[in-house]
């Protein structure tokens, strides 16, 4: 994140941090059980705490930031659509996926954005 905030500050840019979760099909298909809802709420609360730390870090760099927590069915589709629809100027991705992300999904996202969308991709090591 230090690299992202340094680049954003240098070019007077805004940062958008998106945290995605796969929508899991509920046990009973039409509705979630109480334990499933509780698990999802705990995940959201934990994520909001993590994102608050990132927001504080952005403040220390004096960079504007927007954070979002989203449940999606297709991670690759949602991220590439988001980048395209919002005219993102630079997509920054770690060279290794986050621990909770499938490595193939990570590669697919980076490749799709690089090949199909007019958006530069910066991968960090």
ChimeraX commands (.cxc) that place a marker at each C-alpha (Angstrom):
marker #1 position 0.00,0.00,0.00 radius 0.5
marker #1 position 2.94,2.33,0.57 radius 0.5
marker #1 position 3.78,2.15,-3.14 radius 0.5
marker #1 position 0.18,2.82,-4.15 radius 0.5
marker #1 position -0.11,5.84,-1.86 radius 0.5
marker #1 position 3.28,7.20,-2.97 radius 0.5
marker #1 position 2.24,7.03,-6.63 radius 0.5
marker #1 position -1.17,8.54,-5.88 radius 0.5
marker #1 position 0.37,11.43,-3.96 radius 0.5
marker #1 position 2.91,12.15,-6.68 radius 0.5
marker #1 position 0.20,12.36,-9.37 radius 0.5
marker #1 position -2.47,13.90,-7.12 radius 0.5
marker #1 position -4.74,10.89,-7.71 radius 0.5
marker #1 position -7.44,9.14,-5.76 radius 0.5
marker #1 position -7.18,5.54,-4.59 radius 0.5
marker #1 position -9.98,2.99,-4.65 radius 0.5
marker #1 position -9.56,-0.16,-2.57 radius 0.5
marker #1 position -12.04,-2.92,-3.29 radius 0.5
marker #1 position -12.40,-5.97,-1.06 radius 0.5
marker #1 position -14.32,-8.77,-2.72 radius 0.5
marker #1 position -15.97,-11.91,-1.42 radius 0.5
marker #1 position -17.49,-14.72,-3.40 radius 0.5
marker #1 position -21.23,-15.06,-2.92 radius 0.5
marker #1 position -21.79,-18.54,-1.59 radius 0.5
marker #1 position -25.01,-20.29,-2.41 radius 0.5
marker #1 position -27.04,-20.51,0.82 radius 0.5
marker #1 position -27.61,-23.93,2.33 radius 0.5
marker #1 position -31.34,-23.73,1.59 radius 0.5
marker #1 position -30.91,-22.00,-1.81 radius 0.5
marker #1 position -33.57,-19.31,-1.24 radius 0.5
marker #1 position -32.41,-17.95,2.09 radius 0.5
marker #1 position -29.42,-17.90,4.43 radius 0.5
marker #1 position -29.44,-19.64,7.76 radius 0.5
marker #1 position -28.82,-17.60,10.92 radius 0.5
marker #1 position -25.30,-18.99,11.19 radius 0.5
marker #1 position -24.57,-18.09,7.55 radius 0.5
marker #1 position -25.83,-14.55,8.14 radius 0.5
marker #1 position -23.76,-14.27,11.32 radius 0.5
marker #1 position -20.67,-15.54,9.52 radius 0.5
marker #1 position -21.18,-13.03,6.71 radius 0.5
marker #1 position -21.74,-10.16,9.19 radius 0.5
marker #1 position -18.56,-11.09,11.07 radius 0.5
marker #1 position -16.63,-11.14,7.81 radius 0.5
marker #1 position -17.97,-7.71,6.88 radius 0.5
marker #1 position -17.11,-6.27,10.31 radius 0.5
marker #1 position -13.60,-7.69,10.18 radius 0.5
marker #1 position -13.13,-6.32,6.66 radius 0.5
marker #1 position -14.37,-2.86,7.63 radius 0.5
marker #1 position -11.76,-2.78,10.42 radius 0.5
marker #1 position -9.04,-3.72,7.91 radius 0.5
marker #1 position -10.26,-1.06,5.48 radius 0.5
marker #1 position -10.29,1.56,8.25 radius 0.5
marker #1 position -6.58,0.88,8.78 radius 0.5
marker #1 position -5.96,1.39,5.06 radius 0.5
marker #1 position -7.95,4.65,5.19 radius 0.5
marker #1 position -5.82,5.85,8.11 radius 0.5
marker #1 position -2.70,5.01,6.14 radius 0.5
marker #1 position -4.03,7.03,3.19 radius 0.5
marker #1 position -4.59,10.00,5.50 radius 0.5
marker #1 position -0.96,9.84,6.60 radius 0.5
marker #1 position 0.01,10.18,2.91 radius 0.5
marker #1 position -2.62,12.90,2.43 radius 0.5
marker #1 position -4.30,10.86,-0.33 radius 0.5
marker #1 position -8.04,10.61,-1.02 radius 0.5
marker #1 position -9.33,7.07,-0.74 radius 0.5
marker #1 position -12.58,5.22,-1.32 radius 0.5
marker #1 position -13.04,1.72,0.08 radius 0.5
marker #1 position -15.71,-0.82,-0.76 radius 0.5
marker #1 position -16.67,-4.27,0.43 radius 0.5
marker #1 position -18.65,-6.27,-2.16 radius 0.5
marker #1 position -20.05,-9.80,-2.47 radius 0.5
marker #1 position -19.92,-11.06,-6.07 radius 0.5
marker #1 position -20.60,-14.21,-8.04 radius 0.5
marker #1 position -17.72,-13.74,-10.47 radius 0.5
marker #1 position -14.70,-11.90,-9.18 radius 0.5
marker #1 position -13.05,-11.60,-12.59 radius 0.5
marker #1 position -16.17,-10.25,-14.28 radius 0.5
marker #1 position -16.94,-7.74,-11.55 radius 0.5
marker #1 position -13.44,-6.29,-11.28 radius 0.5
marker #1 position -12.91,-5.98,-15.03 radius 0.5
marker #1 position -16.35,-4.38,-15.43 radius 0.5
marker #1 position -15.58,-1.98,-12.58 radius 0.5
marker #1 position -12.25,-0.94,-14.10 radius 0.5
marker #1 position -13.84,-0.39,-17.50 radius 0.5
marker #1 position -16.99,1.44,-16.34 radius 0.5
marker #1 position -15.16,3.73,-13.91 radius 0.5
marker #1 position -12.34,4.72,-16.27 radius 0.5
marker #1 position -9.66,3.59,-13.85 radius 0.5
marker #1 position -6.33,5.15,-14.82 radius 0.5
marker #1 position -4.02,2.57,-13.21 radius 0.5
marker #1 position -4.80,-0.89,-11.88 radius 0.5
marker #1 position -2.35,-1.99,-9.20 radius 0.5
marker #1 position -2.10,-5.66,-8.29 radius 0.5
marker #1 position 0.31,-7.59,-6.18 radius 0.5
marker #1 position 2.29,-10.16,-8.17 radius 0.5
marker #1 position 0.93,-12.78,-5.75 radius 0.5
marker #1 position -2.79,-13.00,-5.01 radius 0.5
marker #1 position -4.09,-12.27,-1.50 radius 0.5
marker #1 position -4.23,-15.39,0.64 radius 0.5
marker #1 position -8.00,-15.64,0.25 radius 0.5
marker #1 position -7.93,-15.49,-3.57 radius 0.5
marker #1 position -7.50,-18.28,-6.08 radius 0.5
marker #1 position -4.24,-17.80,-8.02 radius 0.5
marker #1 position -5.97,-18.48,-11.37 radius 0.5
marker #1 position -8.62,-15.82,-10.65 radius 0.5
marker #1 position -5.84,-13.36,-9.88 radius 0.5
marker #1 position -4.03,-14.14,-13.15 radius 0.5
marker #1 position -7.30,-13.93,-15.13 radius 0.5
marker #1 position -8.12,-10.50,-13.71 radius 0.5
marker #1 position -4.68,-9.05,-14.44 radius 0.5
marker #1 position -4.58,-10.57,-17.95 radius 0.5
marker #1 position -8.09,-9.43,-18.86 radius 0.5
marker #1 position -7.46,-5.87,-17.77 radius 0.5
marker #1 position -4.10,-5.80,-19.52 radius 0.5
marker #1 position -5.37,-7.27,-22.79 radius 0.5
marker #1 position -8.98,-6.04,-23.05 radius 0.5
marker #1 position -9.17,-2.67,-21.33 radius 0.5
marker #1 position -7.19,0.45,-22.02 radius 0.5
marker #1 position -5.88,0.60,-18.50 radius 0.5
marker #1 position -2.24,0.23,-17.49 radius 0.5
marker #1 position -1.53,-2.54,-15.00 radius 0.5
marker #1 position 1.18,-2.26,-12.36 radius 0.5
marker #1 position 2.15,-5.47,-10.63 radius 0.5
marker #1 position 4.14,-5.21,-7.43 radius 0.5
marker #1 position 6.59,-7.74,-6.06 radius 0.5
marker link #1:1,2 radius 0.2
marker link #1:2,3 radius 0.2
marker link #1:3,4 radius 0.2
marker link #1:4,5 radius 0.2
marker link #1:5,6 radius 0.2
marker link #1:6,7 radius 0.2
marker link #1:7,8 radius 0.2
marker link #1:8,9 radius 0.2
marker link #1:9,10 radius 0.2
marker link #1:10,11 radius 0.2
marker link #1:11,12 radius 0.2
marker link #1:12,13 radius 0.2
marker link #1:13,14 radius 0.2
marker link #1:14,15 radius 0.2
marker link #1:15,16 radius 0.2
marker link #1:16,17 radius 0.2
marker link #1:17,18 radius 0.2
marker link #1:18,19 radius 0.2
marker link #1:19,20 radius 0.2
marker link #1:20,21 radius 0.2
marker link #1:21,22 radius 0.2
marker link #1:22,23 radius 0.2
marker link #1:23,24 radius 0.2
marker link #1:24,25 radius 0.2
marker link #1:25,26 radius 0.2
marker link #1:26,27 radius 0.2
marker link #1:27,28 radius 0.2
marker link #1:28,29 radius 0.2
marker link #1:29,30 radius 0.2
marker link #1:30,31 radius 0.2
marker link #1:31,32 radius 0.2
marker link #1:32,33 radius 0.2
marker link #1:33,34 radius 0.2
marker link #1:34,35 radius 0.2
marker link #1:35,36 radius 0.2
marker link #1:36,37 radius 0.2
marker link #1:37,38 radius 0.2
marker link #1:38,39 radius 0.2
marker link #1:39,40 radius 0.2
marker link #1:40,41 radius 0.2
marker link #1:41,42 radius 0.2
marker link #1:42,43 radius 0.2
marker link #1:43,44 radius 0.2
marker link #1:44,45 radius 0.2
marker link #1:45,46 radius 0.2
marker link #1:46,47 radius 0.2
marker link #1:47,48 radius 0.2
marker link #1:48,49 radius 0.2
marker link #1:49,50 radius 0.2
marker link #1:50,51 radius 0.2
marker link #1:51,52 radius 0.2
marker link #1:52,53 radius 0.2
marker link #1:53,54 radius 0.2
marker link #1:54,55 radius 0.2
marker link #1:55,56 radius 0.2
marker link #1:56,57 radius 0.2
marker link #1:57,58 radius 0.2
marker link #1:58,59 radius 0.2
marker link #1:59,60 radius 0.2
marker link #1:60,61 radius 0.2
marker link #1:61,62 radius 0.2
marker link #1:62,63 radius 0.2
marker link #1:63,64 radius 0.2
marker link #1:64,65 radius 0.2
marker link #1:65,66 radius 0.2
marker link #1:66,67 radius 0.2
marker link #1:67,68 radius 0.2
marker link #1:68,69 radius 0.2
marker link #1:69,70 radius 0.2
marker link #1:70,71 radius 0.2
marker link #1:71,72 radius 0.2
marker link #1:72,73 radius 0.2
marker link #1:73,74 radius 0.2
marker link #1:74,75 radius 0.2
marker link #1:75,76 radius 0.2
marker link #1:76,77 radius 0.2
marker link #1:77,78 radius 0.2
marker link #1:78,79 radius 0.2
marker link #1:79,80 radius 0.2
marker link #1:80,81 radius 0.2
marker link #1:81,82 radius 0.2
marker link #1:82,83 radius 0.2
marker link #1:83,84 radius 0.2
marker link #1:84,85 radius 0.2
marker link #1:85,86 radius 0.2
marker link #1:86,87 radius 0.2
marker link #1:87,88 radius 0.2
marker link #1:88,89 radius 0.2
marker link #1:89,90 radius 0.2
marker link #1:90,91 radius 0.2
marker link #1:91,92 radius 0.2
marker link #1:92,93 radius 0.2
marker link #1:93,94 radius 0.2
marker link #1:94,95 radius 0.2
marker link #1:95,96 radius 0.2
marker link #1:96,97 radius 0.2
marker link #1:97,98 radius 0.2
marker link #1:98,99 radius 0.2
marker link #1:99,100 radius 0.2
marker link #1:100,101 radius 0.2
marker link #1:101,102 radius 0.2
marker link #1:102,103 radius 0.2
marker link #1:103,104 radius 0.2
marker link #1:104,105 radius 0.2
marker link #1:105,106 radius 0.2
marker link #1:106,107 radius 0.2
marker link #1:107,108 radius 0.2
marker link #1:108,109 radius 0.2
marker link #1:109,110 radius 0.2
marker link #1:110,111 radius 0.2
marker link #1:111,112 radius 0.2
marker link #1:112,113 radius 0.2
marker link #1:113,114 radius 0.2
marker link #1:114,115 radius 0.2
marker link #1:115,116 radius 0.2
marker link #1:116,117 radius 0.2
marker link #1:117,118 radius 0.2
marker link #1:118,119 radius 0.2
marker link #1:119,120 radius 0.2
marker link #1:120,121 radius 0.2
marker link #1:121,122 radius 0.2
marker link #1:122,123 radius 0.2
marker link #1:123,124 radius 0.2
marker link #1:124,125 radius 0.2
view
